[in-house]
């Protein structure tokens, strides 16, 4: 697993709802992590939740939830002594 995949799945795994969101830029482009999250979605590690307006004007967020498969991928990376 690549470092950015572990980072993104880890963020989703530690959140209370098991979700990760990213904010669309003011020029309506998505940060690089959007493409990375889509790849994790296609691999079955994340499930698309949707887009929604944030609590402030002009903020749109894309959200994914970690799947059991995504949690298992993270668990497979843990050292044996911490399991």
PyMOL Python script that loads the backbone (N, CA, C, O; Angstrom):
from pymol import cmd

cmd.read_pdbstr("""\
ATOM      1  N   UNK A   1       0.857  -1.170   0.000  1.00  0.00           N
ATOM      2  CA  UNK A   1       0.000   0.000   0.000  1.00  0.00           C
ATOM      3  C   UNK A   1       0.902   1.232   0.000  1.00  0.00           C
ATOM      4  O   UNK A   1       1.903   1.286   0.714  1.00  0.00           O
ATOM      5  N   UNK A   2       0.534   2.202  -0.801  1.00  0.00           N
ATOM      6  CA  UNK A   2       1.318   3.431  -0.874  1.00  0.00           C
ATOM      7  C   UNK A   2       1.046   4.305   0.345  1.00  0.00           C
ATOM      8  O   UNK A   2       0.014   4.169   1.003  1.00  0.00           O
ATOM      9  N   UNK A   3       1.979   5.196   0.633  1.00  0.00           N
ATOM     10  CA  UNK A   3       1.888   6.042   1.814  1.00  0.00           C
ATOM     11  C   UNK A   3       0.602   6.878   1.830  1.00  0.00           C
ATOM     12  O   UNK A   3      -0.037   7.009   2.874  1.00  0.00           O
ATOM     13  N   UNK A   4       0.223   7.442   0.676  1.00  0.00           N
ATOM     14  CA  UNK A   4      -0.989   8.274   0.658  1.00  0.00           C
ATOM     15  C   UNK A   4      -2.245   7.430   0.873  1.00  0.00           C
ATOM     16  O   UNK A   4      -3.219   7.915   1.447  1.00  0.00           O
ATOM     17  N   UNK A   5      -2.236   6.176   0.421  1.00  0.00           N
ATOM     18  CA  UNK A   5      -3.382   5.297   0.656  1.00  0.00           C
ATOM     19  C   UNK A   5      -3.528   5.006   2.144  1.00  0.00           C
ATOM     20  O   UNK A   5      -4.629   5.064   2.692  1.00  0.00           O
ATOM     21  N   UNK A   6      -2.423   4.696   2.786  1.00  0.00           N
ATOM     22  CA  UNK A   6      -2.447   4.432   4.227  1.00  0.00           C
ATOM     23  C   UNK A   6      -2.890   5.679   4.993  1.00  0.00           C
ATOM     24  O   UNK A   6      -3.671   5.589   5.939  1.00  0.00           O
ATOM     25  N   UNK A   7      -2.386   6.841   4.578  1.00  0.00           N
ATOM     26  CA  UNK A   7      -2.743   8.102   5.243  1.00  0.00           C
ATOM     27  C   UNK A   7      -4.236   8.360   5.134  1.00  0.00           C
ATOM     28  O   UNK A   7      -4.879   8.678   6.134  1.00  0.00           O
ATOM     29  N   UNK A   8      -4.798   8.231   3.938  1.00  0.00           N
ATOM     30  CA  UNK A   8      -6.216   8.518   3.732  1.00  0.00           C
ATOM     31  C   UNK A   8      -7.114   7.502   4.424  1.00  0.00           C
ATOM     32  O   UNK A   8      -8.102   7.877   5.056  1.00  0.00           O
ATOM     33  N   UNK A   9      -6.782   6.225   4.311  1.00  0.00           N
ATOM     34  CA  UNK A   9      -7.574   5.198   4.999  1.00  0.00           C
ATOM     35  C   UNK A   9      -7.466   5.362   6.516  1.00  0.00           C
ATOM     36  O   UNK A   9      -8.446   5.171   7.235  1.00  0.00           O
ATOM     37  N   UNK A  10      -6.282   5.713   6.994  1.00  0.00           N
ATOM     38  CA  UNK A  10      -6.090   5.928   8.430  1.00  0.00           C
ATOM     39  C   UNK A  10      -6.942   7.076   8.950  1.00  0.00           C
ATOM     40  O   UNK A  10      -7.513   6.984  10.037  1.00  0.00           O
ATOM     41  N   UNK A  11      -7.030   8.157   8.181  1.00  0.00           N
ATOM     42  CA  UNK A  11      -7.870   9.290   8.591  1.00  0.00           C
ATOM     43  C   UNK A  11      -9.334   8.884   8.677  1.00  0.00           C
ATOM     44  O   UNK A  11     -10.035   9.262   9.616  1.00  0.00           O
ATOM     45  N   UNK A  12      -9.790   8.117   7.702  1.00  0.00           N
ATOM     46  CA  UNK A  12     -11.176   7.658   7.729  1.00  0.00           C
ATOM     47  C   UNK A  12     -11.401   6.714   8.907  1.00  0.00           C
ATOM     48  O   UNK A  12     -12.425   6.802   9.585  1.00  0.00           O
ATOM     49  N   UNK A  13     -10.463   5.822   9.152  1.00  0.00           N
ATOM     50  CA  UNK A  13     -10.618   4.812  10.201  1.00  0.00           C
ATOM     51  C   UNK A  13     -10.693   5.422  11.595  1.00  0.00           C
ATOM     52  O   UNK A  13     -11.415   4.909  12.451  1.00  0.00           O
ATOM     53  N   UNK A  14      -9.963   6.505  11.839  1.00  0.00           N
ATOM     54  CA  UNK A  14      -9.954   7.074  13.189  1.00  0.00           C
ATOM     55  C   UNK A  14     -11.072   8.079  13.424  1.00  0.00           C
ATOM     56  O   UNK A  14     -11.294   8.491  14.563  1.00  0.00           O
ATOM     57  N   UNK A  15     -11.778   8.481  12.379  1.00  0.00           N
ATOM     58  CA  UNK A  15     -12.870   9.431  12.589  1.00  0.00           C
ATOM     59  C   UNK A  15     -14.046   8.724  13.266  1.00  0.00           C
ATOM     60  O   UNK A  15     -14.213   7.512  13.132  1.00  0.00           O
ATOM     61  N   UNK A  16     -14.841   9.478  13.979  1.00  0.00           N
ATOM     62  CA  UNK A  16     -15.965   8.920  14.728  1.00  0.00           C
ATOM     63  C   UNK A  16     -16.939   8.181  13.812  1.00  0.00           C
ATOM     64  O   UNK A  16     -17.411   7.098  14.157  1.00  0.00           O
ATOM     65  N   UNK A  17     -17.241   8.753  12.659  1.00  0.00           N
ATOM     66  CA  UNK A  17     -18.192   8.139  11.734  1.00  0.00           C
ATOM     67  C   UNK A  17     -17.534   7.243  10.696  1.00  0.00           C
ATOM     68  O   UNK A  17     -18.225   6.644   9.873  1.00  0.00           O
ATOM     69  N   UNK A  18     -16.205   7.140  10.723  1.00  0.00           N
ATOM     70  CA  UNK A  18     -15.498   6.329   9.734  1.00  0.00           C
ATOM     71  C   UNK A  18     -15.512   6.966   8.360  1.00  0.00           C
ATOM     72  O   UNK A  18     -15.533   6.272   7.343  1.00  0.00           O
ATOM     73  N   UNK A  19     -15.499   8.289   8.335  1.00  0.00           N
ATOM     74  CA  UNK A  19     -15.586   9.005   7.057  1.00  0.00           C
ATOM     75  C   UNK A  19     -14.408   9.945   6.866  1.00  0.00           C
ATOM     76  O   UNK A  19     -13.744  10.367   7.813  1.00  0.00           O
ATOM     77  N   UNK A  20     -14.180  10.253   5.596  1.00  0.00           N
ATOM     78  CA  UNK A  20     -13.176  11.244   5.226  1.00  0.00           C
ATOM     79  C   UNK A  20     -13.802  12.165   4.184  1.00  0.00           C
ATOM     80  O   UNK A  20     -14.486  11.710   3.267  1.00  0.00           O
ATOM     81  N   UNK A  21     -13.559  13.464   4.338  1.00  0.00           N
ATOM     82  CA  UNK A  21     -14.095  14.462   3.412  1.00  0.00           C
ATOM     83  C   UNK A  21     -12.977  15.373   2.946  1.00  0.00           C
ATOM     84  O   UNK A  21     -12.012  15.624   3.668  1.00  0.00           O
ATOM     85  N   UNK A  22     -13.127  15.864   1.720  1.00  0.00           N
ATOM     86  CA  UNK A  22     -12.201  16.877   1.217  1.00  0.00           C
ATOM     87  C   UNK A  22     -13.022  18.024   0.636  1.00  0.00           C
ATOM     88  O   UNK A  22     -14.133  17.836   0.142  1.00  0.00           O
ATOM     89  N   UNK A  23     -12.441  19.208   0.711  1.00  0.00           N
ATOM     90  CA  UNK A  23     -13.140  20.422   0.269  1.00  0.00           C
ATOM     91  C   UNK A  23     -12.725  20.801  -1.146  1.00  0.00           C
ATOM     92  O   UNK A  23     -11.545  20.783  -1.497  1.00  0.00           O
ATOM     93  N   UNK A  24     -13.714  21.140  -1.935  1.00  0.00           N
ATOM     94  CA  UNK A  24     -13.479  21.630  -3.290  1.00  0.00           C
ATOM     95  C   UNK A  24     -12.875  23.029  -3.202  1.00  0.00           C
ATOM     96  O   UNK A  24     -13.256  23.819  -2.339  1.00  0.00           O
ATOM     97  N   UNK A  25     -11.943  23.332  -4.086  1.00  0.00           N
ATOM     98  CA  UNK A  25     -11.309  24.650  -4.072  1.00  0.00           C
ATOM     99  C   UNK A  25     -12.280  25.710  -4.601  1.00  0.00           C
ATOM    100  O   UNK A  25     -13.261  25.372  -5.263  1.00  0.00           O
ATOM    101  N   UNK A  26     -12.016  26.980  -4.316  1.00  0.00           N
ATOM    102  CA  UNK A  26     -12.912  28.048  -4.792  1.00  0.00           C
ATOM    103  C   UNK A  26     -13.097  28.073  -6.309  1.00  0.00           C
ATOM    104  O   UNK A  26     -14.133  28.527  -6.795  1.00  0.00           O
ATOM    105  N   UNK A  27     -12.105  27.591  -7.065  1.00  0.00           N
ATOM    106  CA  UNK A  27     -12.251  27.567  -8.524  1.00  0.00           C
ATOM    107  C   UNK A  27     -12.931  26.272  -9.009  1.00  0.00           C
ATOM    108  O   UNK A  27     -12.889  25.946 -10.196  1.00  0.00           O
ATOM    109  N   UNK A  28     -13.552  25.547  -8.077  1.00  0.00           N
ATOM    110  CA  UNK A  28     -14.340  24.336  -8.314  1.00  0.00           C
ATOM    111  C   UNK A  28     -13.511  23.130  -8.737  1.00  0.00           C
ATOM    112  O   UNK A  28     -14.050  22.157  -9.264  1.00  0.00           O
ATOM    113  N   UNK A  29     -12.210  23.192  -8.507  1.00  0.00           N
ATOM    114  CA  UNK A  29     -11.347  22.035  -8.755  1.00  0.00           C
ATOM    115  C   UNK A  29     -11.255  21.220  -7.465  1.00  0.00           C
ATOM    116  O   UNK A  29     -11.551  21.717  -6.378  1.00  0.00           O
ATOM    117  N   UNK A  30     -10.844  19.976  -7.602  1.00  0.00           N
ATOM    118  CA  UNK A  30     -10.660  19.117  -6.429  1.00  0.00           C
ATOM    119  C   UNK A  30      -9.175  18.957  -6.157  1.00  0.00           C
ATOM    120  O   UNK A  30      -8.380  18.894  -7.094  1.00  0.00           O
ATOM    121  N   UNK A  31      -8.786  18.891  -4.883  1.00  0.00           N
ATOM    122  CA  UNK A  31      -7.377  18.629  -4.557  1.00  0.00           C
ATOM    123  C   UNK A  31      -6.948  17.254  -5.069  1.00  0.00           C
ATOM    124  O   UNK A  31      -7.790  16.421  -5.404  1.00  0.00           O
ATOM    125  N   UNK A  32      -5.660  17.024  -5.127  1.00  0.00           N
ATOM    126  CA  UNK A  32      -5.101  15.771  -5.623  1.00  0.00           C
ATOM    127  C   UNK A  32      -5.655  14.551  -4.874  1.00  0.00           C
ATOM    128  O   UNK A  32      -5.820  13.484  -5.464  1.00  0.00           O
ATOM    129  N   UNK A  33      -5.940  14.709  -3.585  1.00  0.00           N
ATOM    130  CA  UNK A  33      -6.461  13.581  -2.812  1.00  0.00           C
ATOM    131  C   UNK A  33      -7.813  13.086  -3.327  1.00  0.00           C
ATOM    132  O   UNK A  33      -8.181  11.942  -3.059  1.00  0.00           O
ATOM    133  N   UNK A  34      -8.555  13.907  -4.050  1.00  0.00           N
ATOM    134  CA  UNK A  34      -9.845  13.469  -4.599  1.00  0.00           C
ATOM    135  C   UNK A  34      -9.632  12.273  -5.523  1.00  0.00           C
ATOM    136  O   UNK A  34     -10.352  11.279  -5.424  1.00  0.00           O
ATOM    137  N   UNK A  35      -8.663  12.359  -6.408  1.00  0.00           N
ATOM    138  CA  UNK A  35      -8.379  11.245  -7.324  1.00  0.00           C
ATOM    139  C   UNK A  35      -7.896  10.019  -6.552  1.00  0.00           C
ATOM    140  O   UNK A  35      -8.238   8.889  -6.899  1.00  0.00           O
ATOM    141  N   UNK A  36      -7.112  10.239  -5.520  1.00  0.00           N
ATOM    142  CA  UNK A  36      -6.626   9.128  -4.702  1.00  0.00           C
ATOM    143  C   UNK A  36      -7.778   8.447  -3.970  1.00  0.00           C
ATOM    144  O   UNK A  36      -7.813   7.222  -3.862  1.00  0.00           O
ATOM    145  N   UNK A  37      -8.711   9.238  -3.472  1.00  0.00           N
ATOM    146  CA  UNK A  37      -9.878   8.673  -2.785  1.00  0.00           C
ATOM    147  C   UNK A  37     -10.758   7.901  -3.757  1.00  0.00           C
ATOM    148  O   UNK A  37     -11.320   6.867  -3.397  1.00  0.00           O
ATOM    149  N   UNK A  38     -10.883   8.389  -4.974  1.00  0.00           N
ATOM    150  CA  UNK A  38     -11.661   7.660  -5.985  1.00  0.00           C
ATOM    151  C   UNK A  38     -11.030   6.306  -6.305  1.00  0.00           C
ATOM    152  O   UNK A  38     -11.739   5.321  -6.511  1.00  0.00           O
ATOM    153  N   UNK A  39      -9.702   6.260  -6.346  1.00  0.00           N
ATOM    154  CA  UNK A  39      -9.012   4.984  -6.575  1.00  0.00           C
ATOM    155  C   UNK A  39      -9.269   4.007  -5.427  1.00  0.00           C
ATOM    156  O   UNK A  39      -9.492   2.818  -5.654  1.00  0.00           O
ATOM    157  N   UNK A  40      -9.237   4.514  -4.200  1.00  0.00           N
ATOM    158  CA  UNK A  40      -9.537   3.664  -3.049  1.00  0.00           C
ATOM    159  C   UNK A  40     -10.994   3.194  -3.076  1.00  0.00           C
ATOM    160  O   UNK A  40     -11.302   2.084  -2.643  1.00  0.00           O
ATOM    161  N   UNK A  41     -11.875   4.036  -3.581  1.00  0.00           N
ATOM    162  CA  UNK A  41     -13.280   3.654  -3.741  1.00  0.00           C
ATOM    163  C   UNK A  41     -13.391   2.502  -4.751  1.00  0.00           C
ATOM    164  O   UNK A  41     -14.065   1.506  -4.488  1.00  0.00           O
ATOM    165  N   UNK A  42     -12.735   2.643  -5.893  1.00  0.00           N
ATOM    166  CA  UNK A  42     -12.790   1.596  -6.915  1.00  0.00           C
ATOM    167  C   UNK A  42     -12.177   0.288  -6.431  1.00  0.00           C
ATOM    168  O   UNK A  42     -12.577  -0.790  -6.872  1.00  0.00           O
ATOM    169  N   UNK A  43     -11.212   0.380  -5.528  1.00  0.00           N
ATOM    170  CA  UNK A  43     -10.578  -0.818  -4.974  1.00  0.00           C
ATOM    171  C   UNK A  43     -11.427  -1.463  -3.882  1.00  0.00           C
ATOM    172  O   UNK A  43     -11.112  -2.561  -3.424  1.00  0.00           O
ATOM    173  N   UNK A  44     -12.497  -0.795  -3.460  1.00  0.00           N
ATOM    174  CA  UNK A  44     -13.377  -1.349  -2.442  1.00  0.00           C
ATOM    175  C   UNK A  44     -13.021  -0.971  -1.018  1.00  0.00           C
ATOM    176  O   UNK A  44     -13.660  -1.446  -0.080  1.00  0.00           O
ATOM    177  N   UNK A  45     -12.007  -0.117  -0.833  1.00  0.00           N
ATOM    178  CA  UNK A  45     -11.588   0.291   0.504  1.00  0.00           C
ATOM    179  C   UNK A  45     -12.444   1.417   1.069  1.00  0.00           C
ATOM    180  O   UNK A  45     -12.525   1.586   2.285  1.00  0.00           O
ATOM    181  N   UNK A  46     -13.079   2.183   0.194  1.00  0.00           N
ATOM    182  CA  UNK A  46     -13.960   3.276   0.590  1.00  0.00           C
ATOM    183  C   UNK A  46     -15.273   3.158  -0.170  1.00  0.00           C
ATOM    184  O   UNK A  46     -15.336   2.570  -1.250  1.00  0.00           O
ATOM    185  N   UNK A  47     -16.322   3.730   0.421  1.00  0.00           N
ATOM    186  CA  UNK A  47     -17.626   3.793  -0.244  1.00  0.00           C
ATOM    187  C   UNK A  47     -18.019   5.260  -0.369  1.00  0.00           C
ATOM    188  O   UNK A  47     -17.930   6.021   0.595  1.00  0.00           O
ATOM    189  N   UNK A  48     -18.450   5.644  -1.555  1.00  0.00           N
ATOM    190  CA  UNK A  48     -18.859   7.017  -1.829  1.00  0.00           C
ATOM    191  C   UNK A  48     -20.103   7.348  -1.016  1.00  0.00           C
ATOM    192  O   UNK A  48     -21.075   6.593  -1.030  1.00  0.00           O
ATOM    193  N   UNK A  49     -20.077   8.471  -0.308  1.00  0.00           N
ATOM    194  CA  UNK A  49     -21.227   8.942   0.450  1.00  0.00           C
ATOM    195  C   UNK A  49     -21.940  10.034  -0.335  1.00  0.00           C
ATOM    196  O   UNK A  49     -23.168  10.028  -0.431  1.00  0.00           O
ATOM    197  N   UNK A  50     -21.169  10.987  -0.906  1.00  0.00           N
ATOM    198  CA  UNK A  50     -21.749  12.041  -1.720  1.00  0.00           C
ATOM    199  C   UNK A  50     -21.065  13.373  -1.502  1.00  0.00           C
ATOM    200  O   UNK A  50     -20.059  13.469  -0.798  1.00  0.00           O
ATOM    201  N   UNK A  51     -21.625  14.394  -2.116  1.00  0.00           N
ATOM    202  CA  UNK A  51     -21.132  15.755  -1.916  1.00  0.00           C
ATOM    203  C   UNK A  51     -22.192  16.537  -1.165  1.00  0.00           C
ATOM    204  O   UNK A  51     -23.385  16.253  -1.265  1.00  0.00           O
ATOM    205  N   UNK A  52     -21.742  17.518  -0.418  1.00  0.00           N
ATOM    206  CA  UNK A  52     -22.677  18.375   0.308  1.00  0.00           C
ATOM    207  C   UNK A  52     -22.042  19.729   0.562  1.00  0.00           C
ATOM    208  O   UNK A  52     -20.820  19.870   0.602  1.00  0.00           O
ATOM    209  N   UNK A  53     -22.896  20.708   0.730  1.00  0.00           N
ATOM    210  CA  UNK A  53     -22.422  22.048   1.049  1.00  0.00           C
ATOM    211  C   UNK A  53     -21.967  22.061   2.498  1.00  0.00           C
ATOM    212  O   UNK A  53     -22.590  21.458   3.372  1.00  0.00           O
ATOM    213  N   UNK A  54     -20.877  22.756   2.727  1.00  0.00           N
ATOM    214  CA  UNK A  54     -20.352  22.867   4.079  1.00  0.00           C
ATOM    215  C   UNK A  54     -21.086  23.926   4.874  1.00  0.00           C
ATOM    216  O   UNK A  54     -22.020  24.557   4.378  1.00  0.00           O
ATOM    217  N   UNK A  55     -20.663  24.115   6.098  1.00  0.00           N
ATOM    218  CA  UNK A  55     -21.339  25.075   6.974  1.00  0.00           C
ATOM    219  C   UNK A  55     -21.087  26.538   6.618  1.00  0.00           C
ATOM    220  O   UNK A  55     -21.723  27.427   7.183  1.00  0.00           O
ATOM    221  N   UNK A  56     -20.177  26.794   5.701  1.00  0.00           N
ATOM    222  CA  UNK A  56     -19.911  28.177   5.319  1.00  0.00           C
ATOM    223  C   UNK A  56     -20.125  28.363   3.815  1.00  0.00           C
ATOM    224  O   UNK A  56     -20.116  27.396   3.054  1.00  0.00           O
ATOM    225  N   UNK A  57     -20.312  29.573   3.411  1.00  0.00           N
ATOM    226  CA  UNK A  57     -20.617  29.895   2.022  1.00  0.00           C
ATOM    227  C   UNK A  57     -19.483  29.449   1.104  1.00  0.00           C
ATOM    228  O   UNK A  57     -18.309  29.684   1.388  1.00  0.00           O
ATOM    229  N   UNK A  58     -19.850  28.804   0.002  1.00  0.00           N
ATOM    230  CA  UNK A  58     -18.876  28.414  -1.010  1.00  0.00           C
ATOM    231  C   UNK A  58     -18.142  27.118  -0.761  1.00  0.00           C
ATOM    232  O   UNK A  58     -17.286  26.735  -1.559  1.00  0.00           O
ATOM    233  N   UNK A  59     -18.446  26.441   0.307  1.00  0.00           N
ATOM    234  CA  UNK A  59     -17.737  25.207   0.616  1.00  0.00           C
ATOM    235  C   UNK A  59     -18.523  23.982   0.175  1.00  0.00           C
ATOM    236  O   UNK A  59     -19.652  23.773   0.619  1.00  0.00           O
ATOM    237  N   UNK A  60     -17.936  23.178  -0.690  1.00  0.00           N
ATOM    238  CA  UNK A  60     -18.529  21.909  -1.102  1.00  0.00           C
ATOM    239  C   UNK A  60     -17.549  20.810  -0.727  1.00  0.00           C
ATOM    240  O   UNK A  60     -16.353  20.911  -1.001  1.00  0.00           O
ATOM    241  N   UNK A  61     -18.063  19.764  -0.098  1.00  0.00           N
ATOM    242  CA  UNK A  61     -17.238  18.663   0.373  1.00  0.00           C
ATOM    243  C   UNK A  61     -17.658  17.355  -0.275  1.00  0.00           C
ATOM    244  O   UNK A  61     -18.848  17.086  -0.437  1.00  0.00           O
ATOM    245  N   UNK A  62     -16.680  16.547  -0.643  1.00  0.00           N
ATOM    246  CA  UNK A  62     -16.908  15.177  -1.119  1.00  0.00           C
ATOM    247  C   UNK A  62     -16.564  14.259   0.049  1.00  0.00           C
ATOM    248  O   UNK A  62     -15.554  14.451   0.726  1.00  0.00           O
ATOM    249  N   UNK A  63     -17.416  13.259   0.276  1.00  0.00           N
ATOM    250  CA  UNK A  63     -17.248  12.400   1.455  1.00  0.00           C
ATOM    251  C   UNK A  63     -17.293  10.927   1.076  1.00  0.00           C
ATOM    252  O   UNK A  63     -18.092  10.505   0.240  1.00  0.00           O
ATOM    253  N   UNK A  64     -16.415  10.156   1.709  1.00  0.00           N
ATOM    254  CA  UNK A  64     -16.366   8.705   1.570  1.00  0.00           C
ATOM    255  C   UNK A  64     -16.370   8.093   2.962  1.00  0.00           C
ATOM    256  O   UNK A  64     -15.963   8.731   3.933  1.00  0.00           O
ATOM    257  N   UNK A  65     -16.836   6.842   3.054  1.00  0.00           N
ATOM    258  CA  UNK A  65     -16.801   6.072   4.303  1.00  0.00           C
ATOM    259  C   UNK A  65     -15.899   4.859   4.103  1.00  0.00           C
ATOM    260  O   UNK A  65     -15.906   4.235   3.042  1.00  0.00           O
ATOM    261  N   UNK A  66     -15.133   4.539   5.123  1.00  0.00           N
ATOM    262  CA  UNK A  66     -14.261   3.370   5.029  1.00  0.00           C
ATOM    263  C   UNK A  66     -15.112   2.105   5.088  1.00  0.00           C
ATOM    264  O   UNK A  66     -16.097   2.046   5.824  1.00  0.00           O
ATOM    265  N   UNK A  67     -14.737   1.116   4.327  1.00  0.00           N
ATOM    266  CA  UNK A  67     -15.450  -0.161   4.289  1.00  0.00           C
ATOM    267  C   UNK A  67     -14.723  -1.178   5.169  1.00  0.00           C
ATOM    268  O   UNK A  67     -13.618  -0.926   5.649  1.00  0.00           O
ATOM    269  N   UNK A  68     -15.360  -2.324   5.369  1.00  0.00           N
ATOM    270  CA  UNK A  68     -14.715  -3.407   6.116  1.00  0.00           C
ATOM    271  C   UNK A  68     -13.429  -3.832   5.410  1.00  0.00           C
ATOM    272  O   UNK A  68     -12.437  -4.155   6.062  1.00  0.00           O
ATOM    273  N   UNK A  69     -13.450  -3.831   4.095  1.00  0.00           N
ATOM    274  CA  UNK A  69     -12.254  -4.182   3.322  1.00  0.00           C
ATOM    275  C   UNK A  69     -11.133  -3.174   3.563  1.00  0.00           C
ATOM    276  O   UNK A  69      -9.968  -3.553   3.677  1.00  0.00           O
ATOM    277  N   UNK A  70     -11.485  -1.894   3.639  1.00  0.00           N
ATOM    278  CA  UNK A  70     -10.488  -0.861   3.914  1.00  0.00           C
ATOM    279  C   UNK A  70      -9.887  -1.014   5.301  1.00  0.00           C
ATOM    280  O   UNK A  70      -8.679  -0.860   5.478  1.00  0.00           O
ATOM    281  N   UNK A  71     -10.731  -1.317   6.291  1.00  0.00           N
ATOM    282  CA  UNK A  71     -10.223  -1.545   7.652  1.00  0.00           C
ATOM    283  C   UNK A  71      -9.308  -2.775   7.689  1.00  0.00           C
ATOM    284  O   UNK A  71      -8.290  -2.784   8.380  1.00  0.00           O
ATOM    285  N   UNK A  72      -9.685  -3.802   6.940  1.00  0.00           N
ATOM    286  CA  UNK A  72      -8.858  -5.012   6.888  1.00  0.00           C
ATOM    287  C   UNK A  72      -7.496  -4.717   6.263  1.00  0.00           C
ATOM    288  O   UNK A  72      -6.477  -5.230   6.724  1.00  0.00           O
ATOM    289  N   UNK A  73      -7.476  -3.893   5.220  1.00  0.00           N
ATOM    290  CA  UNK A  73      -6.200  -3.519   4.592  1.00  0.00           C
ATOM    291  C   UNK A  73      -5.299  -2.814   5.587  1.00  0.00           C
ATOM    292  O   UNK A  73      -4.093  -3.062   5.621  1.00  0.00           O
ATOM    293  N   UNK A  74      -5.879  -1.929   6.404  1.00  0.00           N
ATOM    294  CA  UNK A  74      -5.086  -1.250   7.427  1.00  0.00           C
ATOM    295  C   UNK A  74      -4.625  -2.236   8.490  1.00  0.00           C
ATOM    296  O   UNK A  74      -3.484  -2.170   8.948  1.00  0.00           O
ATOM    297  N   UNK A  75      -5.507  -3.148   8.886  1.00  0.00           N
ATOM    298  CA  UNK A  75      -5.155  -4.147   9.893  1.00  0.00           C
ATOM    299  C   UNK A  75      -4.034  -5.051   9.437  1.00  0.00           C
ATOM    300  O   UNK A  75      -3.206  -5.469  10.246  1.00  0.00           O
ATOM    301  N   UNK A  76      -3.994  -5.359   8.155  1.00  0.00           N
ATOM    302  CA  UNK A  76      -2.934  -6.206   7.609  1.00  0.00           C
ATOM    303  C   UNK A  76      -1.569  -5.528   7.690  1.00  0.00           C
ATOM    304  O   UNK A  76      -0.536  -6.196   7.642  1.00  0.00           O
ATOM    305  N   UNK A  77      -1.566  -4.202   7.812  1.00  0.00           N
ATOM    306  CA  UNK A  77      -0.298  -3.467   7.857  1.00  0.00           C
ATOM    307  C   UNK A  77       0.241  -3.301   9.271  1.00  0.00           C
ATOM    308  O   UNK A  77       1.402  -2.934   9.450  1.00  0.00           O
ATOM    309  N   UNK A  78      -0.603  -3.572  10.293  1.00  0.00           N
ATOM    310  CA  UNK A  78      -0.169  -3.402  11.677  1.00  0.00           C
ATOM    311  C   UNK A  78       0.847  -4.478  12.045  1.00  0.00           C
ATOM    312  O   UNK A  78       0.726  -5.625  11.616  1.00  0.00           O
ATOM    313  N   UNK A  79       1.838  -4.110  12.832  1.00  0.00           N
ATOM    314  CA  UNK A  79       2.768  -5.134  13.329  1.00  0.00           C
ATOM    315  C   UNK A  79       2.017  -6.124  14.222  1.00  0.00           C
ATOM    316  O   UNK A  79       1.063  -5.744  14.900  1.00  0.00           O
ATOM    317  N   UNK A  80       2.430  -7.359  14.225  1.00  0.00           N
ATOM    318  CA  UNK A  80       1.756  -8.418  14.991  1.00  0.00           C
ATOM    319  C   UNK A  80       1.614  -8.067  16.471  1.00  0.00           C
ATOM    320  O   UNK A  80       0.580  -8.358  17.072  1.00  0.00           O
ATOM    321  N   UNK A  81       2.632  -7.447  17.068  1.00  0.00           N
ATOM    322  CA  UNK A  81       2.589  -7.204  18.508  1.00  0.00           C
ATOM    323  C   UNK A  81       1.558  -6.157  18.902  1.00  0.00           C
ATOM    324  O   UNK A  81       1.212  -6.082  20.080  1.00  0.00           O
ATOM    325  N   UNK A  82       1.047  -5.343  17.976  1.00  0.00           N
ATOM    326  CA  UNK A  82       0.053  -4.325  18.324  1.00  0.00           C
ATOM    327  C   UNK A  82      -1.370  -4.793  18.067  1.00  0.00           C
ATOM    328  O   UNK A  82      -2.310  -4.055  18.361  1.00  0.00           O
ATOM    329  N   UNK A  83      -1.561  -5.975  17.536  1.00  0.00           N
ATOM    330  CA  UNK A  83      -2.905  -6.476  17.252  1.00  0.00           C
ATOM    331  C   UNK A  83      -3.566  -7.018  18.475  1.00  0.00           C
ATOM    332  O   UNK A  83      -4.705  -7.480  18.407  1.00  0.00           O
TER     333      UNK A  83
END
""", "prot")
cmd.dss("prot")
cmd.show_as("cartoon", "prot")
cmd.util.cbc("prot")
cmd.orient("prot")
